[in-house]
Amino acid sequence: MEKVTLSIFVPCFNEEKNIINTLNNIKKGVLEISYEILIVDDASKDNTYEMLKNFEKNNPDLNISIIRNDKNKGIGLNFRETAFKAKGKYYMYLGGDDSLSSTEIKKTVDNIGKADMVLVYFMDKRGFLRRFLSIMFTNIINLITLNNLKYYNGSNIHLLENVKLFSSSVAGFGYQAELITSQRRNKKTYIEIEVQPYIKDMEKSEALKIHNVLSVLRSMVVIFVKQIIHFTKKFF
């Protein structure tokens, strides 16, 4: 069996309108390396799972694993749990909401091996509220950690071994910031890649639900505490 270079984690929750386009974009965008697709249906209530099974049946040449949760676990927990089922050297997050075209996926994947982390950012054209909250979150995390990153929550690529070593209990959207800032404290290298995502009605995003907002706030507190501990050990 060919050795897997890239494991692509694709979480989805009620994405029956988008998930097939997402998977087709992966097929068209990842061409020159061996990869697997690890899809987590996080207890969808629509026809997402049935569509995934049909796609798997119609694409027997693809290395696909479908994981179906009985209850919703949240993207952060799914990200970490799926990492321990992955077989690749690198681990990529790619949401099931069809946010990146095959061209942009290829652009990202083509940078594998250039640094420990491939971090994705974009010119933010979402609604005012999403844009404002995203900018505030990024600026606060940069201030806390003395980093100067453009974005934390993109379709990033990490070395799988680094993801497995990362420990966090957060289930929501702040997990990527916790992972990236942890990697930076450990002197891991990164490059930043600009992509052009599809712009949709993001004001209705799951990210704005209260439990996800609270989860992000928790991540900010965790990052702050860990940064204080890091500086204390470094200078005292």
Backbone torsions as a table, in degrees:
resi	resn	phi	psi	omega
1	MET	NA	137.0	-178.9
2	GLU	-66.2	137.1	179.8
3	LYS	-68.6	134.1	-177.7
4	VAL	-82.0	127.8	176.5
5	THR	-89.5	-42.4	-173.5
6	LEU	-128.4	126.7	171.6
7	SER	-102.2	124.5	-177.7
8	ILE	-107.8	114.0	178.9
9	PHE	-87.7	118.7	-178.1
10	VAL	-120.5	96.7	176.3
11	PRO	-83.5	145.9	177.2
12	CYS	-149.8	142.3	176.6
13	PHE	-140.9	111.2	-177.1
14	ASN	54.4	54.7	-177.9
15	GLU	-115.6	36.8	-178.3
16	GLU	-61.1	-25.1	-179.5
17	LYS	-84.3	-14.7	-171.4
18	ASN	-122.4	-25.6	-166.9
19	ILE	-64.3	-36.6	-179.0
20	ILE	-68.3	-40.0	175.5
21	ASN	-62.0	-39.8	177.6
22	THR	-58.4	-48.3	-177.3
23	LEU	-68.2	-37.6	176.6
24	ASN	-66.0	-35.2	177.1
25	ASN	-67.1	-35.4	175.2
26	ILE	-63.9	-45.5	179.1
27	LYS	-56.1	-42.0	-177.4
28	LYS	-80.5	-25.5	-172.9
29	GLY	-94.3	-25.7	-178.3
30	VAL	-110.1	99.7	-169.0
31	LEU	-118.7	-30.3	-167.9
32	GLU	-108.3	5.5	177.6
33	ILE	-132.6	159.4	176.5
34	SER	-78.9	132.5	-177.3
35	TYR	-145.9	161.4	172.5
36	GLU	-127.8	152.3	178.1
37	ILE	-115.0	118.8	179.3
38	LEU	-108.1	103.2	-174.5
39	ILE	-99.8	128.1	177.6
40	VAL	-114.6	111.3	173.3
41	ASP	-86.9	106.1	-171.1
42	ASP	-85.6	62.1	177.7
43	ALA	62.6	47.8	177.3
44	SER	-61.9	149.1	179.9
45	LYS	-105.4	-0.8	178.5
46	ASP	-104.7	-150.9	-176.6
47	ASN	-96.5	21.5	-178.3
48	THR	-55.7	-49.5	-175.5
49	TYR	-63.0	-43.7	179.5
50	GLU	-62.1	-38.7	179.1
51	MET	-68.0	-36.5	176.9
52	LEU	-63.8	-43.9	-179.7
53	LYS	-64.3	-38.3	177.4
54	ASN	-66.6	-40.0	178.6
55	PHE	-63.6	-43.5	178.8
56	GLU	-60.8	-42.9	179.8
57	LYS	-63.6	-37.9	-176.9
58	ASN	-84.7	-4.3	-179.8
59	ASN	-131.6	64.0	-175.6
60	PRO	-66.2	-16.2	-179.7
61	ASP	-80.9	-13.4	-178.4
62	LEU	-88.9	145.5	177.6
63	ASN	-88.0	91.7	-174.0
64	ILE	-120.3	136.0	170.8
65	SER	-124.9	129.5	-180.0
66	ILE	-111.6	122.6	178.9
67	ILE	-111.9	125.6	-178.8
68	ARG	-114.6	117.8	178.4
69	ASN	-84.8	139.7	176.5
70	ASP	-74.5	-27.1	176.5
71	LYS	-137.8	156.5	-177.1
72	ASN	-70.9	124.6	-177.5
73	LYS	-103.3	-22.9	-176.3
74	GLY	96.7	150.2	-172.1
75	ILE	-65.9	-37.0	-178.3
76	GLY	-64.4	-46.1	179.4
77	LEU	-66.1	-42.1	177.6
78	ASN	-62.4	-38.8	178.7
79	PHE	-57.9	-47.4	-177.1
80	ARG	-73.0	-44.0	-178.9
81	GLU	-63.2	-40.8	-178.1
82	THR	-68.7	-29.0	178.8
83	ALA	-58.3	-34.2	-178.3
84	PHE	-79.2	-6.0	173.9
85	LYS	-102.6	-7.9	-176.7
86	ALA	-78.4	154.0	-177.5
87	LYS	-119.4	-3.3	-175.9
88	GLY	-82.1	169.9	173.0
89	LYS	-79.2	-32.2	-179.5
90	TYR	-118.1	154.7	-174.6
91	TYR	-131.9	121.6	-175.6
92	MET	-119.0	136.7	171.2
93	TYR	-93.2	131.2	174.9
94	LEU	-145.0	109.1	-176.2
95	GLY	-61.1	150.6	-179.9
96	GLY	-79.5	9.2	-175.3
97	ASP	-92.0	15.3	176.3
98	ASP	56.4	52.8	-176.2
99	SER	-91.9	-20.2	-178.4
100	LEU	-123.8	136.3	175.6
101	SER	-74.4	168.5	178.0
102	SER	-60.8	-34.6	178.8
103	THR	-63.3	-43.4	-178.9
104	GLU	-73.1	-33.6	175.0
105	ILE	-63.6	-45.7	178.9
106	LYS	-60.1	-42.3	179.2
107	LYS	-58.3	-41.4	179.8
108	THR	-69.0	-50.3	-176.5
109	VAL	-63.5	-32.3	-180.0
110	ASP	-62.2	-14.3	-179.2
111	ASN	-96.0	5.0	176.8
112	ILE	-58.7	134.8	177.3
113	GLY	94.0	-9.8	-178.7
114	LYS	-83.3	-17.1	178.8
115	ALA	-164.9	170.8	177.9
116	ASP	-65.8	-31.7	-179.4
117	MET	-131.0	134.9	169.8
118	VAL	-106.6	109.7	-174.1
119	LEU	-106.4	129.2	-174.0
120	VAL	-101.3	137.0	173.0
121	TYR	-137.9	169.5	-179.4
122	PHE	-152.5	159.7	173.4
123	MET	-72.8	112.7	-168.6
124	ASP	-76.7	112.6	179.0
125	LYS	-116.9	20.8	178.6
126	ARG	-74.6	179.6	179.0
127	GLY	-60.4	161.3	-173.8
128	PHE	-56.2	-45.6	-175.6
129	LEU	-63.9	-47.6	178.4
130	ARG	-61.7	-41.5	-178.9
131	ARG	-65.4	-43.3	-179.8
132	PHE	-63.4	-47.5	-179.1
133	LEU	-64.4	-38.3	179.6
134	SER	-65.1	-43.9	179.2
135	ILE	-63.9	-44.4	179.8
136	MET	-61.5	-44.8	-179.8
137	PHE	-60.7	-48.8	-179.2
138	THR	-61.3	-45.1	-178.5
139	ASN	-65.1	-40.0	-180.0
140	ILE	-66.4	-44.3	179.0
141	ILE	-63.7	-41.9	177.3
142	ASN	-62.1	-39.9	179.2
143	LEU	-65.0	-43.5	-179.3
144	ILE	-64.0	-41.0	-170.1
145	THR	-101.7	-5.5	-176.4
146	LEU	63.0	26.2	172.9
147	ASN	-89.8	173.6	177.4
148	ASN	-140.0	50.5	-177.7
149	LEU	-86.4	151.2	-177.5
150	LYS	-82.7	-28.3	-175.6
151	TYR	-164.9	147.9	-178.2
152	TYR	-111.9	-23.3	-167.4
153	ASN	-107.0	31.1	-178.1
154	GLY	-88.7	-173.6	178.6
155	SER	-81.1	71.4	-170.8
156	ASN	-83.8	160.9	177.6
157	ILE	-122.8	132.3	178.9
158	HIS	-127.1	158.7	166.0
159	LEU	-65.8	129.7	-175.8
160	LEU	-58.6	-38.3	-178.9
161	GLU	-61.7	-33.2	178.6
162	ASN	-70.9	-36.1	177.7
163	VAL	-66.2	-40.4	-179.5
164	LYS	-65.9	-29.8	179.2
165	LEU	-79.2	-15.6	-177.2
166	PHE	-76.9	136.0	-178.4
167	SER	-123.2	124.2	177.0
168	SER	-160.1	149.8	178.7
169	SER	-104.5	2.4	-176.7
170	VAL	-71.2	136.1	-179.2
171	ALA	-101.8	-18.0	-172.9
172	GLY	-93.8	-153.5	-167.3
173	PHE	-79.8	-5.9	-178.6
174	GLY	-85.3	0.5	-173.3
175	TYR	-64.0	-34.4	-178.0
176	GLN	-67.5	-39.7	178.2
177	ALA	-64.1	-39.6	177.4
178	GLU	-62.8	-44.1	-179.5
179	LEU	-64.8	-48.2	-176.2
180	ILE	-65.5	-44.2	-180.0
181	THR	-67.0	-33.7	175.0
182	SER	-63.4	-42.9	178.6
183	GLN	-64.5	-37.3	179.7
184	ARG	-68.5	-36.5	176.1
185	ARG	-63.6	-27.7	178.9
186	ASN	-93.2	15.4	173.7
187	LYS	66.0	26.3	176.0
188	LYS	-73.9	144.8	-176.3
189	THR	-87.0	162.0	179.2
190	TYR	-152.0	157.6	166.4
191	ILE	-129.2	152.6	179.6
192	GLU	-113.1	133.1	-176.4
193	ILE	-121.3	128.0	176.7
194	GLU	-87.8	131.4	177.0
195	VAL	-125.0	167.4	178.1
196	GLN	-116.3	97.9	-178.6
197	PRO	-80.1	163.0	169.3
198	TYR	-69.7	134.5	178.6
199	ILE	-97.9	121.5	-178.8
200	LYS	-121.9	-173.2	177.8
201	ASP	-77.2	85.0	-174.3
202	MET	-82.1	-8.8	179.7
203	GLU	-65.2	-21.6	179.8
204	LYS	-97.8	15.0	-176.3
205	SER	-63.1	151.0	174.4
206	GLU	-59.1	-25.6	-176.8
207	ALA	-62.1	-23.2	-176.1
208	LEU	-91.2	-0.4	177.0
209	LYS	-71.6	149.1	-168.8
210	ILE	-59.3	-39.5	-177.9
211	HIS	-67.6	-30.6	177.1
212	ASN	-75.2	-37.4	176.5
213	VAL	-62.4	-43.8	178.4
214	LEU	-63.8	-37.1	178.2
215	SER	-64.4	-40.9	178.2
216	VAL	-64.6	-41.5	177.5
217	LEU	-61.8	-39.1	177.3
218	ARG	-62.4	-42.7	179.0
219	SER	-61.1	-39.0	178.9
220	MET	-62.6	-41.1	178.2
221	VAL	-65.2	-44.5	179.4
222	VAL	-60.4	-44.3	179.7
223	ILE	-62.1	-42.0	179.7
224	PHE	-62.0	-47.1	-178.9
225	VAL	-63.3	-44.6	-179.5
226	LYS	-65.8	-32.9	178.5
227	GLN	-70.2	-39.4	176.3
228	ILE	-61.8	-44.6	178.8
229	ILE	-61.9	-41.6	179.6
230	HIS	-60.5	-49.0	-179.6
231	PHE	-67.1	-35.3	178.4
232	THR	-62.8	-45.4	178.8
233	LYS	-66.6	-31.9	-175.9
234	LYS	-74.2	-37.8	-172.2
235	PHE	-108.1	-7.2	-177.7
236	PHE	-126.4	NA	NA
